[in-house]
Each structure stands twice: as C-alpha cells, then as structure tokens.
Amino acid sequence: MKDRLLFDEDYKELLSQAGFTDTCIYGDYIRSPYTEDSRRLIIAAK
C-alpha cells in the first residue's frame, strides 16, 4: 500500500469527478480560508 499526499486542489478535482459541483475548502470549523498553516482541511460539497 502506498501513501499519497493530497492537496486541496486534488480534493476539488476528485469531488468534481464524483459529481459534486459546489465545493468549499476551509482551514477550520469557523470556515476560515484554508492555508498551508491550517491545522485542518474541512470540505463542504454539494
């Protein structure tokens, strides 16, 4: 089994391929922008 590091744009692309059209990525639970310093990656998708 190989590990692969996914970036925010990778998640957006994978979700788009799965049929999601509205994808937002946040850096915390109060919906702050995701940055390289964020401790979390929160994804909301429709």
DSSP file (Angstrom, degrees, kcal/mol; ACC not computed):
  #  RESIDUE AA STRUCTURE BP1 BP2  ACC     N-H-->O    O-->H-N    N-H-->O    O-->H-N    TCO  KAPPA ALPHA  PHI   PSI    X-CA   Y-CA   Z-CA
    1    1 A M              0   0    0      0, 0.0     2,-0.4     0, 0.0     0, 0.0   0.000 360.0 360.0 360.0 130.8    0.0    0.0    0.0
    2    2 A K        -     0   0    0      2,-0.0     2,-0.3     0, 0.0     0, 0.0  -0.804 360.0-135.3-103.8 145.1    1.4    3.4   -1.0
    3    3 A D        -     0   0    0     -2,-0.4     2,-0.4     2,-0.0     0, 0.0  -0.731  20.0-167.8 -92.4 147.7    0.6    6.7    0.8
    4    4 A R        -     0   0    0     -2,-0.3     2,-0.5     2,-0.0    -2,-0.0  -0.994  17.8-134.5-138.8 131.6   -0.2    9.7   -1.3
    5    5 A L        -     0   0    0     -2,-0.4     2,-0.4     0, 0.0    -2,-0.0  -0.740  23.0-158.5 -84.4 123.3   -0.3   13.3   -0.2
    6    6 A L        -     0   0    0     -2,-0.5     2,-0.2     4,-0.0    -2,-0.0  -0.866   2.0-154.3-105.5 137.8   -3.5   15.1   -1.5
    7    7 A F    >>  -     0   0    0     -2,-0.4     4,-1.9     1,-0.1     3,-0.6  -0.568  35.7 -96.6-102.2 169.6   -3.7   18.8   -1.7
    8    8 A D  H 3> S+     0   0    0      1,-0.3     4,-2.1     2,-0.2     5,-0.1   0.871 125.2  52.0 -56.6 -39.5   -6.8   21.0   -1.7
    9    9 A E  H 3> S+     0   0    0      1,-0.2     4,-2.2     2,-0.2    -1,-0.3   0.833 105.8  56.1 -67.1 -30.9   -6.9   21.1   -5.5
   10   10 A D  H <> S+     0   0    0     -3,-0.6     4,-2.6     2,-0.2    -2,-0.2   0.919 107.5  48.4 -63.9 -43.6   -6.7   17.3   -5.6
   11   11 A Y  H  X S+     0   0    0     -4,-1.9     4,-2.7     2,-0.2     5,-0.2   0.915 110.2  51.4 -63.4 -42.5   -9.8   17.0   -3.4
   12   12 A K  H  X S+     0   0    0     -4,-2.1     4,-2.2     1,-0.2    -1,-0.2   0.919 111.9  47.0 -60.2 -43.6  -11.7   19.5   -5.6
   13   13 A E  H  X S+     0   0    0     -4,-2.2     4,-2.4     2,-0.2    -2,-0.2   0.927 112.8  48.0 -65.4 -45.3  -10.9   17.5   -8.7
   14   14 A L  H  X S+     0   0    0     -4,-2.6     4,-1.3     1,-0.2    -2,-0.2   0.905 113.0  48.3 -62.7 -41.7  -11.8   14.2   -7.1
   15   15 A L  H  <>S+     0   0    0     -4,-2.7     5,-2.6     2,-0.2     4,-0.3   0.884 110.2  52.1 -66.6 -37.7  -15.1   15.6   -5.8
   16   16 A S  H ><5S+     0   0    0     -4,-2.2     3,-1.5    -5,-0.2    -2,-0.2   0.916 108.0  51.1 -62.7 -43.3  -15.8   17.1   -9.2
   17   17 A Q  H 3<5S+     0   0    0     -4,-2.4    -1,-0.2     1,-0.3    -2,-0.2   0.788 106.6  55.9 -63.7 -27.5  -15.2   13.7  -10.9
   18   18 A A  T 3<5S-     0   0    0     -4,-1.3    -1,-0.3    -5,-0.2    -2,-0.2   0.459 128.6 -96.7 -85.6  -1.2  -17.7   12.2   -8.4
   19   19 A G  T < 5S+     0   0    0     -3,-1.5     2,-0.3     1,-0.3    -3,-0.2   0.460  77.1 139.1 104.5   1.3  -20.4   14.6   -9.4
   20   20 A F      < +     0   0    0     -5,-2.6    -1,-0.3     1,-0.1     3,-0.1  -0.637  23.7 179.1 -80.3 136.7  -20.1   17.4   -6.8
   21   21 A T        +     0   0    0     -2,-0.3     2,-0.6     1,-0.2    -1,-0.1   0.696  66.3  51.8-110.7 -26.1  -20.5   20.9   -8.3
   22   22 A D        +     0   0    0      2,-0.0    24,-1.7    -6,-0.0     2,-0.5  -0.909  67.2 169.9-119.5 103.7  -20.2   23.2   -5.3
   23   23 A T  E     -A   45   0A   0     -2,-0.6     2,-0.4    22,-0.2    22,-0.2  -0.956   9.9-177.4-121.4 128.5  -17.0   22.6   -3.3
   24   24 A C  E     -A   44   0A   0     20,-3.0    20,-2.7    -2,-0.5     2,-0.5  -0.976   8.9-159.1-123.6 138.4  -15.7   24.8   -0.5
   25   25 A I  E     -A   43   0A   0     -2,-0.4     9,-0.7    18,-0.2     2,-0.3  -0.971  13.0-177.3-121.3 128.9  -12.5   24.1    1.5
   26   26 A Y  E     -AB  42  33A   0     16,-3.2    16,-2.7    -2,-0.5     3,-0.1  -0.802  30.7-138.6-122.9 162.2  -11.8   25.6    4.9
   27   27 A G  S    S+     0   0    0      5,-3.2    13,-1.0    -2,-0.3    12,-0.4   0.507  84.6   3.1 -97.8  -7.1   -9.0   25.6    7.3
   28   28 A D  S >  S-     0   0    0      4,-0.6     3,-1.3    14,-0.1    14,-0.1  -0.948  86.0 -84.0-162.9-178.4  -11.1   25.2   10.5
   29   29 A Y  T 3  S+     0   0    0     -2,-0.3    -3,-0.0     1,-0.3     0, 0.0   0.567 119.3  61.7 -77.8  -7.8  -14.7   24.8   11.7
   30   30 A I  T 3  S-     0   0    0      2,-0.0    -1,-0.3     0, 0.0    -3,-0.0   0.195 118.2-108.3-100.0  16.9  -15.4   28.5   11.6
   31   31 A R    <   +     0   0    0     -3,-1.3    -2,-0.1     1,-0.2     3,-0.1   0.797  58.2 164.9  65.8  35.4  -14.9   28.5    7.9
   32   32 A S        -     0   0    0      1,-0.1    -5,-3.2    -4,-0.1    -4,-0.6  -0.493  50.2 -85.3 -72.1 152.1  -11.6   30.4    7.8
   33   33 A P  B     -B   26   0A   0      0, 0.0     2,-0.4     0, 0.0    -7,-0.2  -0.258  44.9-111.2 -58.7 145.0   -9.7   30.1    4.5
   34   34 A Y        +     0   0    0     -9,-0.7     2,-0.3    -3,-0.1    -7,-0.1  -0.652  46.7 167.5 -77.6 129.6   -7.5   27.0    4.1
   35   35 A T    >   -     0   0    0     -2,-0.4     3,-1.6    -3,-0.1    -3,-0.0  -0.827  53.3 -96.7-132.7 173.4   -3.8   27.9    4.0
   36   36 A E  T 3  S+     0   0    0     -2,-0.3    -2,-0.0     1,-0.3    -1,-0.0   0.694 125.0  55.2 -66.8 -15.9   -0.6   25.9    4.3
   37   37 A D  T 3  S+     0   0    0      3,-0.0    -1,-0.3     2,-0.0    -3,-0.0   0.494  81.1 118.4 -92.0  -5.3   -0.6   26.8    8.0
   38   38 A S    <   -     0   0    0     -3,-1.6   -10,-0.1     1,-0.1    -4,-0.1  -0.332  56.1-151.6 -63.8 141.0   -4.1   25.4    8.7
   39   39 A R  S    S+     0   0    0    -12,-0.4     2,-0.3    -2,-0.0    -1,-0.1   0.649  79.3  35.0 -85.8 -16.5   -4.2   22.5   11.1
   40   40 A R        -     0   0    0    -13,-1.0     2,-0.4     2,-0.0    -2,-0.0  -0.904  63.7-146.2-133.0 161.1   -7.3   21.1    9.5
   41   41 A L        -     0   0    0     -2,-0.3     2,-0.5    -7,-0.1   -14,-0.2  -0.943  22.3-173.2-127.6 108.5   -8.8   20.7    6.0
   42   42 A I  E     -A   26   0A   0    -16,-2.7   -16,-3.2    -2,-0.4     2,-0.5  -0.892   3.6-164.1-106.7 128.4  -12.6   20.9    6.1
   43   43 A I  E     -A   25   0A   0     -2,-0.5     2,-0.5   -18,-0.2   -18,-0.2  -0.952   9.6-175.3-118.1 129.4  -14.5   20.2    2.9
   44   44 A A  E     +A   24   0A   0    -20,-2.7   -20,-3.0    -2,-0.5     2,-0.3  -0.991  18.0 169.6-118.8 127.3  -18.2   21.1    2.3
   45   45 A A  E      A   23   0A   0     -2,-0.5   -22,-0.2   -22,-0.2    -2,-0.0  -0.988 360.0 360.0-141.6 147.5  -19.6   19.9   -1.0
   46   46 A K              0   0    0    -24,-1.7   -23,-0.1    -2,-0.3    -1,-0.1   0.315 360.0 360.0-115.6 360.0  -23.0   19.6   -2.8
